[in-house]
Amino acid sequence: MLTDNRGLAITCANQAALDVYEASLDDVWNYRLKAPKTLKGAFEHDPDFPMAHILRGYLLSMLESIVVRPKMLAAVEHVRAYLDESQVREQLHADALEALAQGDTRRSCECWEAILASYPHDLLALKMHHHQSFWTGQSYVIRNTVTGVYDAWDASIPGFSVVLGMMCFAFEECGDYVRAEHYGRRSLDMNGEDLWAVHAVAHVLEMQGRIEEGITLLDRDPTDWADRNPFQGHNWWHLALFALEKGDYDFALKIYDERVITSNTEFFLDIQNGSSLLKRLELLGVDVGDRWDGLVEYAERQTDDHVLSFTDLHSCMALAAAHKDEAIDRFLSSLRSFADTPDNYCASITNDIVIPMCDGIVAFEAQDYAGAVDCLWPLRERWSPIGGSHAQRDIFTQMLIEAAIKAEQFDRARTLLSQRLTVKPNSVGGWRKYADVLNAIGAGEKAKMASLRAQSIH
Ligand SMILES: [Fe+2]
């Protein structure tokens, strides 16, 4: 039997097919646009190659759209017909892909965990687990999974830099920024163009408020990543976050127009990045013009998708910001029906978390700020199951802060801003809002100090 680049036995008709498969995996680790095209070449050498079919299904899954699920299930069927019970690792991949196509992310993760316990060098299982557990917001699961295999890895094994990038992100999401940066920089030393490692280090810098370092890391020529897939838009989004923290709103808008949202926006991350950035700009008092319109078109097309709760919430944000009342009613009705879906991760959190958060977003945009606080305040410490990173989920905290200020619930606003500025003392917008709140409660001297802090960051 053939073995792959990391020494794992793999069912494959010939070395030529395996070589192309490995090349496509290298494209995947590096977020190259051509990964699916490269993979097609493997089928020319071995049309039945099980792991190539699995990889095709995984690549489709990364579009996070309900549209691709029939093709994912077709890949599972093909693989199952070809494998026998002795090929345990590949069978588990088929089980994971099937669960993914059914929205049962928890079961997919259990399958990848079973693979990794016996085969810690299965980098595809690790990457898929990293990616999907991210969308369930389980920071410690993300960390424990990659640290659980780390002992088996070293620089002699192909793909080690990919593991280091995941170590960085895992520790960052668990708040261990020093250790995170250590692994992230090691990864970038090995491969400076690893988009995930760049992204993970950007998260460290974001969480520590290291604005200039973040801009230096990310503000590069867009053509540098011209051959990369749409994930690059998320790294540009991170660049815009640094611009916002610095108070450079024109630069943030320029990044939105030229790099975050392109004319052919169809990718799920685009609606997340776009809505989140526009809302952050609006919360800072910036007029974003008619930019919501493009996002609304996407959101209306995705009314019944519900593959990721995090996308649903950002679709709701766009619809509510543009006051598309009928579309919101259709979306919420669809969401309520979806909540009854059995064995589906997103459905399992819809009634308790997603719908109340959507209600809060809708109330906010209807200027019912007390209503928005009522919805969002009780969930503020337990909405991580919607997925995404701490930096991404921060938009909901920002909306809650604004709602509390506008509803004149200054004690709550002060509490939230105190938490925020203690952790991220380099936020211009944060200090400005804190000054407003302190003025409102009659703490004039402290308000002056907060204003000075805001000015000192420019
Ligand atoms: Fe991110």
Residues whose N, C-alpha, C, O or C-beta is under 5 A from the ligand:
A	BS01	LIG	S389
